[in-house]
């Protein structure tokens, strides 16, 4: 008799339809598993999705994404859902100061390395030499980290390695804020160092410096549409408005998921892929639930505010994304969606502004934020002085990511739990990255690998 293939009869349930949950469901389905995806809202994508701007008949996003070349797990997901081609990597980015100074930074090849050693337009040669020395020291300490790094803020670390103010203003403070969505005065140096070390290792692995890219389509098209097609093709059961309340465990194994309406979803294995803000109560049957809840609470939240400004004229940007540095002490990023998406300007020009670590802005009204952002643009772009706002959207995300401030190192829980058939996923779980889409995708890959290592059952 020939060998008979034994199929895995487990019922796999993924809780949460953000990127971590989407990736977990996609990869389990690709492995031939029976998958049910539970999403508490009426749509997938979690904190990442497209919107509509009815007055101009356009589809902006709830926040602009950037994608690093080292996001291997995210690219694996995009390959799975057929959208990898929708990520582009520009050759340059522009930094602007309110007094009219600007500099163009190369983002690929040898030029990207030169950028690390002094991008400030007013940097003297001694400044550039000090920047080069401090950058080398910083890179070495990323790979061979001092024992007290977890006790330092990123600002204190920059001061220790002797990073000149010009280099910090032009690059390093901006880069650190982008990595952890926290200002350097609050950000944990350990978080920044770990991400930089990962980037350096991946750069050596791929034999090219890490660079930053962007989507050329809206976020629904990039992350969700292809996943839905795959789910339909592979038989994934997607249930919307399904609010999970508790993962049920008996005799050291998952038995089901209880919903808020009292419905029980039978399950033999569960991927819990919810943000740290939503984990409370779900894991009460797990022996170590108190430690996980405490970590989720201590990690806290970081606010991000995104503003989609539709203007009646072009700003005169020179690159797909530009950083506005100085003035208010807040580093803003301006994304030119015409350059990025090749969108029509018949109705208006769309510019997306993102403020990370928006602790003050998050409490302001939408009108105040639009006025503040237009005032900001007028200080940096002469064409904005007479520009009119056709329409605007303000997206406030008070819990955009988990917080990565001093004292949070070591809090992120692993994907593995004491119950082999229950795993965790999400950008807040332990990965090689900070709160990024890559962290979400990497956590999903690790969670799925743990479940696929289990012996099959019939």
Buried (B, 14 or more C-beta within 10 A) or exposed (E): EEEEEEEBEBBBBBBBBBBBBBBBBBBBBEBEBBBBBBBBBEEBBBBBBBBEBEEBEBBBBBBBBBBBBBBBBBBBBBEBBEBBEBBEBBBBBBBBBBEEEBBBBBBBEEBBEBBBBBBBEEBEEEBBBBBBBBBEBBBEBBEEBBEEBBBBBBBBBBBBBEBBEBBBBBBBBBBBBBBBBBBBEBBBBBBBBBBBBBBBBBBEEEEBBBBBBBBBBBBBBBBBBBBBEBBEEBEBBBBEEBBBBBBBBEEEBBBBBBBEEEEEBEBBBBBBBBBBBBBBEBBBBBEEBEEBBEBBEEBBBBBBBBBBBBBEBBBEBBBBBBBBBBBEEBBBBBBBBBBBBEBEBEBBBBBBBBBBBBBEBBEBEBEEBBBBBBEBBBBBBEBBEEBEBBBBBBBBBBBBBBBBBBEBBEBBBBBBBEBBBBBBBBBBBBBBBBBBBBBBBBBBBBBBEBBBEEEEEE
